[in-house]
Amino acid sequence: MKLYWSPKSPFVRKVMVFAHETGLVDRLELERTVVALTRPNLPHVREHNPLGRIPTLLTDDGMYLPESVLICEYLDSLHDGRPFFPRAPQQRWASLRRHALGSGLLETQILWRNEALREERYRLPAMLSACETKAEATLDLLERQVEDLEKAPFDIGHIGVGCALGYLDYRSADFTDRRWRTGRDRLATWYETFRARPSARATEPYDG
């Protein structure tokens, strides 16, 4: 399988963590791909994913999958171990809810960063304020619900939350006035257990 990939993308990282956790990483051929919100991006990516985004996966039977959680669910169908998308309804919805919170937090922070990097005269203070309010509320909720993260078997929900927090660390220079660990000791402690996993260590984002 071919994965359009970048070591910087937190969405790609979700797929890579998932692939390591499920023992499928050796089946992925990684093609380094640079994309940006402000450009239409590479024609060969748009040909298969009109959104022009990564990750995009080309499966062995020629099907293109254009989004991270979709790719993860596909990979979950390829291994014989414990499913990372729980089957039982109560566990499934709890897991997908955690993933949605992590994914939404990630998207909000990317919007905040893109707005903050614009020339000052073009920035929208209301956008920055709204993104910050949403992110802080999500982090506070995750702090209150750490016990649920700790009790549940590691799955797509943990990957979504862990990669979102990892993005905040990776882009910490852009978030110098926003320390997500402050007042959230339990969430910070949980995140250290995520960072210690081999799958997380193997997928730490980097420039270059």
C-alpha positions as CSV (number, residue, x, y, z in Angstrom):
1,M,0.0,0.0,0.0
2,K,1.2,3.5,-0.7
3,L,0.7,6.3,1.8
4,Y,1.1,9.9,0.8
5,W,3.0,11.0,3.8
6,S,4.8,13.8,5.7
7,P,6.7,13.7,9.0
8,K,5.1,17.0,10.0
9,S,1.4,16.2,9.6
10,P,-0.4,15.2,12.7
11,F,-3.1,13.6,10.6
12,V,-0.5,11.4,8.9
13,R,0.9,10.7,12.4
14,K,-2.4,9.2,13.4
15,V,-2.2,6.7,10.6
16,M,1.4,5.9,11.3
17,V,0.8,5.3,15.0
18,F,-2.1,3.1,14.1
19,A,0.0,1.1,11.6
20,H,2.7,0.6,14.2
21,E,0.2,-0.5,16.8
22,T,-1.4,-3.0,14.5
23,G,1.8,-4.4,13.1
24,L,1.0,-3.1,9.6
25,V,3.7,-0.5,9.2
26,D,5.9,-2.7,7.0
27,R,3.1,-2.9,4.5
28,L,3.1,0.8,3.9
29,E,5.2,2.4,1.1
30,L,5.7,6.0,2.2
31,E,5.8,8.7,-0.5
32,R,6.9,12.1,0.8
33,T,4.3,14.7,-0.1
34,V,4.2,18.4,0.7
35,V,0.8,20.1,0.8
36,A,-0.5,23.4,2.1
37,L,-3.8,25.1,2.8
38,T,-2.9,28.1,0.6
39,R,-2.0,26.0,-2.5
40,P,-3.9,23.6,-4.7
41,N,-1.1,21.1,-4.0
42,L,0.3,18.3,-6.2
43,P,-1.7,17.2,-9.2
44,H,-1.0,13.5,-8.6
45,V,-2.5,13.8,-5.1
46,R,-5.6,15.7,-6.4
47,E,-6.1,13.1,-9.0
48,H,-7.0,10.6,-6.3
49,N,-8.0,13.0,-3.5
50,P,-9.7,16.1,-4.9
51,L,-9.2,17.8,-1.5
52,G,-5.5,17.7,-2.1
53,R,-4.7,16.6,1.5
54,I,-2.6,14.0,3.2
55,P,-2.8,11.3,4.4
56,T,-4.1,9.6,1.3
57,L,-3.8,5.8,1.0
58,L,-3.6,3.8,-2.2
59,T,-4.7,0.2,-1.2
60,D,-3.3,-2.9,-2.8
61,D,-6.5,-3.3,-4.9
62,G,-6.2,0.2,-6.3
63,M,-8.7,2.1,-4.0
64,Y,-7.8,5.5,-2.7
65,L,-8.8,6.5,0.8
66,P,-8.6,10.3,1.4
67,E,-8.8,10.8,5.2
68,S,-7.0,9.7,8.3
69,V,-9.7,8.1,10.4
70,L,-11.0,6.3,7.3
71,I,-7.5,5.0,6.6
72,C,-7.2,3.8,10.2
73,E,-10.5,2.0,10.0
74,Y,-9.4,0.3,6.8
75,L,-6.2,-0.8,8.4
76,D,-8.2,-2.1,11.3
77,S,-9.8,-4.6,8.9
78,L,-6.4,-6.0,7.9
79,H,-5.0,-7.4,11.1
80,D,-6.1,-10.3,13.4
81,G,-5.5,-8.6,16.7
82,R,-7.8,-6.7,19.0
83,P,-9.8,-4.1,17.0
84,F,-8.8,-0.5,17.6
85,F,-12.3,0.5,16.6
86,P,-14.3,-1.3,19.2
87,R,-17.3,-3.3,18.0
88,A,-19.5,-3.2,21.1
89,P,-21.7,-0.1,20.9
90,Q,-21.0,1.4,24.3
91,Q,-17.2,1.1,23.9
92,R,-17.4,2.1,20.2
93,W,-19.2,5.4,20.7
94,A,-17.0,6.3,23.7
95,S,-13.9,5.6,21.6
96,L,-15.1,7.6,18.6
97,R,-16.2,10.4,20.9
98,R,-12.7,10.7,22.3
99,H,-11.3,10.6,18.8
100,A,-13.7,13.3,17.7
101,L,-12.6,15.5,20.6
102,G,-8.9,15.0,19.8
103,S,-9.5,15.5,16.0
104,G,-11.5,18.7,16.7
105,L,-8.9,20.0,19.1
106,L,-6.2,19.4,16.4
107,E,-8.2,21.1,13.7
108,T,-8.9,24.1,15.9
109,Q,-5.2,24.5,16.8
110,I,-4.3,24.4,13.1
111,L,-6.8,27.1,12.3
112,W,-5.5,29.2,15.2
113,R,-1.9,28.8,14.0
114,N,-2.7,29.6,10.4
115,E,-4.5,32.7,11.5
116,A,-1.8,33.8,13.9
117,L,0.9,33.5,11.1
118,R,-0.9,35.9,8.8
119,E,0.3,39.4,8.5
120,E,-1.0,41.3,11.5
121,R,-3.2,43.6,9.5
122,Y,-5.0,40.7,8.0
123,R,-5.5,38.7,11.2
124,L,-9.0,38.2,12.6
125,P,-8.9,38.6,16.4
126,A,-12.3,37.1,16.7
127,M,-11.1,33.9,15.0
128,L,-8.0,33.7,17.3
129,S,-10.2,34.2,20.4
130,A,-12.8,31.6,19.3
131,C,-10.2,29.0,18.5
132,E,-8.5,29.6,21.9
133,T,-11.8,29.3,23.8
134,K,-12.7,26.1,22.0
135,A,-9.3,24.6,22.6
136,E,-9.1,25.5,26.3
137,A,-12.6,24.1,26.8
138,T,-11.7,20.8,25.1
139,L,-8.5,20.4,27.1
140,D,-10.4,21.1,30.3
141,L,-12.9,18.4,29.4
142,L,-10.1,15.9,28.6
143,E,-8.5,16.7,31.9
144,R,-11.8,15.9,33.7
145,Q,-12.1,12.6,31.8
146,V,-8.6,11.3,32.0
147,E,-9.8,8.4,34.1
148,D,-11.8,7.1,31.2
149,L,-8.7,7.3,29.0
150,E,-6.7,5.4,31.5
151,K,-9.3,2.6,32.0
152,A,-10.1,2.0,28.3
153,P,-8.0,-0.3,26.2
154,F,-5.7,1.7,23.9
155,D,-7.6,2.5,20.7
156,I,-8.4,5.1,18.0
157,G,-9.7,7.5,20.7
158,H,-6.3,7.5,22.5
159,I,-4.5,7.9,19.2
160,G,-6.7,11.0,18.3
161,V,-6.1,12.6,21.7
162,G,-2.4,11.8,21.8
163,C,-1.6,13.1,18.4
164,A,-3.5,16.4,19.1
165,L,-1.5,17.0,22.2
166,G,1.7,16.0,20.3
167,Y,0.9,18.7,17.8
168,L,0.7,21.3,20.5
169,D,4.2,20.2,21.7
170,Y,5.6,20.1,18.1
171,R,4.3,23.6,17.4
172,S,5.1,24.9,20.9
173,A,7.1,27.9,19.5
174,D,3.8,29.1,18.0
175,F,1.9,28.6,21.2
176,T,4.3,30.2,23.6
177,D,1.6,32.0,25.6
178,R,-0.6,28.9,25.8
179,R,0.8,26.1,28.0
180,W,-1.7,23.3,27.7
181,R,-0.2,21.3,30.7
182,T,-0.9,24.2,33.1
183,G,-3.7,23.2,35.5
184,R,-4.0,19.8,33.7
185,D,-1.6,17.6,35.6
186,R,-3.6,14.4,35.0
187,L,-3.9,14.9,31.3
188,A,-0.1,15.7,31.1
189,T,0.7,12.5,33.0
190,W,-1.5,10.5,30.7
191,Y,0.2,12.1,27.7
192,E,3.6,10.9,29.0
193,T,2.3,7.3,28.8
194,F,1.3,7.9,25.2
195,R,4.6,9.4,24.3
196,A,6.4,6.4,25.8
197,R,4.7,3.9,23.5
198,P,6.9,2.6,20.8
199,S,4.4,3.7,18.2
200,A,4.5,7.3,19.4
201,R,8.3,7.3,19.7
202,A,8.6,6.0,16.1
203,T,6.4,8.8,14.7
204,E,7.6,11.9,16.5
205,P,7.1,14.8,14.0
206,Y,10.2,16.5,12.7
207,D,11.1,19.2,10.2
208,G,13.1,18.4,7.1
